[in-house]
């Protein structure tokens, strides 16, 4: 057994020409362990004998034209897993695995290194990434990019506007910046290769901070830790934790991130097939955030994201704001096959610290916010405003 491995909701794009979409297809709601397949096959099993007979008949005897044997094998495995009736028990080919990894861990790109969102006639800087060209140029949250290399962005679709900011690493791009009500000014930035981002922080008014976690991938714990430390250094009085449209990921990432908020207790329970409960304990000595927390959730908040949200709420460390979550209360183990493909098998459920299942039910927010027509992430984001209102009325110790 190996160690457990468990559209940006703000309308933010990491400088990519297309929006990042994590809640799609086979990776949706993933919460899993990873294993290598080393079991031997019982060749006396009559079902195995029937399968091999069928395979030999198709490949050696009866089929009237050449075909791809690998495709045949993939289809057989996929059909077997589909027959379980569990939508989260799936087979992934090597190419699908690569796509799943990109969706879970994010993708690097060449640009200025800022979380941005398109707004009317411009692109808004939501958060410069630490050490990036945008940070070195002292761009700030709320700055508007109104022109790129002298060409106005007015009238361009959001993706097209962002595409103009992208470019080969080492090249220079000149951005015209509108900051508040001041006069526009031009900054020249040398584009760089930007590492994938799955978590980041930004400041809010009233000495509040926001941490958005996009998925629970390989680097999410380190990025969340850095985000929380940056906010702690600014002595924020409360944190908005944005888990909207977060499909989950590695279980131990959720456990380790919960431990950044909690000092003791249980993060979740794993319920095995024999109904035995195995606790996922808080990792002591890891706590960074000690201020009140409001967690933003919606119907795209799934699995490992629900584990984190439930852990903080059951410990009375946080309230949930938004709409009901997805309701994925199962976990999968991932088995690596010899050809680079994987099988993801549902083998247990998980329960909240209060031993409640969220499967097909989800988590009901403490502060319900009706879905709004305005795009989330802006100054009038109703979920963020509701979270700010709560945190300002519930000061910490």
Buried (B, 14 or more C-beta within 10 A) or exposed (E): EEEBBBBBBBBBBBBBBEBBEBBEEBBBBBBBBBBEEEEEEEEEEEEEEEEEEEBEEBEEEEEEEEEEEEEBBBEBBBEEBEEEEBEBBBBBBEEBBEBBBBBBBBBBBBBBBBBBBBBEEBBBBBBBBEEBBBBBBEBBBBBBBBBBBEEEBEEBEBEEBBBBBBBEEEEEBEBBBBBEEEEEEEBEBBBBEBBBBBBBBBBBEEBBBBBBBBBBBBBBBEBBBBBBBBBBEEEBBBBBBBBBBBBBBBBBBBBBBBBBBBEEBBBBBBBEEEEEBEEBBBBEEBBBBEBBBBBBBBBBBBBBBBBBBBBBBBBEBBBBBBBBBBBBBBBBBBBBBEEEBBBBBBBBBBBBBEEBBBBEEBBEBBBEBEEEEEBBBBEEBBBBBBBBEBBBEEEEE
